[in-house]
């Protein structure tokens, strides 16, 4: 006996009459009443009958071998009385035995292939069930032919229950309506990738990324499509956190931490853009520079905490006095600020804006333990000019005007004239790009 795969495969042949026709034909050819095929594992009575007939010289037994040359049975010719089988009869029976062997080996191969197929399916299920993603296969009629266990978490259906079910029946009407265009595109040979938010069986929401991959045969025909759906909930959350972090970093890199106004980096970029637009389209812009008067005295007399509160107060005033969202208020550094103005304005309206800011600063005070502290600021303003080669020209005019306001008594406004070539240290500290 034995338990090897070949013998196990042979046992499948027992009792199904696979060789009856061969045995009847062989019996007629060699003129015996019985020819039988006895296989390993068959009932003892049949085997004993054949062995007895051979011993009594009433039969002939020809061993049968598997494809790997293991003995798996015998073809036996049996008579009711002693006889001698001729060489031709023995040869004929050997040929019939060969036919039986070929049939057995074909069944062996089929059994082996079936076993390999079952093992392949088992391994595939084991592998796909270990993958944290929905994996499935849908044919051209949108019926499921394969699914892994991940479908249970979202749709509450086991893989065995899914096989044979229609696409709509598994995913529900709402998702079917959304996903059907992607399924049709996949069946047209177009790979699909899309994102979808779905509700799991436990009621929680999941962000998913789905892929529908066409199954195309060697002739170019689409036989169905593979489904791969991954849960990207954590990735989506991480992406959201990263976007928030990047936004915060961007804000920190472009915003003055003390006043909340734009910083000098933003100022330089906006000035460069304003100058370029002016050269290309004639869109004018104006600039107000302001510098707090005697700010060092405030820091020395009251401390830097009070000085910081003064700077914050100026920042709030500038932000509140901007004419529209195009205008930009900036802290250039220290006690120096700027306002870039766009849109419709004239030198007079620019001067009026600077005067409103100056008045608000003049009226404002900061509370301290020693009483309120007041402060003022000097202003220099300028407008873009057709002779400007870049934004450094308008900055130079406003900066020179600011210097004149400082030297003429402070807490006042001066307007910068055109074609000013002077450049102060304050302008050099901004380090504008050439333009």
Secondary structure, DSSP 8 states (H G I E B T S, - for coil): ----HHHHHHGGGTTTTTTHHHHHHHHHHHT-SEEEEEETTS-HHHHHHHHHHHHTTSEEEEEEE-TTS-EEEEEEEE-SS-----HHHHHHHHHHHHHHHHHHHHHHHHHHHHHHHHHHHHHHHHHHHHSSEEEEEEETTSBEEEE-TTHHHHH---HHHHTT-BHHHHH-HHHHHHHHHHHHHHHTT--EEEEEEEE-TTS-EEEEEEEEEEEE-TTS-EEEEEEEEEE-HHHHHHHHHHHHHHHHHHHHHHB-TTT-SB-HHHHHHHHHHHHHHHHHH----EEEEEEETTHHHHHHHH-HHHHHHHHHHHHHHHHHH-SSTT-EEEEEETTEEEEEE-SS--HHHHHHHHHHHHHHHHH-EE--TT--EE--EEEEEEE--TT-SSHHHHHHHHHHHHHHHHHTTSS-EEE--SS-----HHHHHH-----
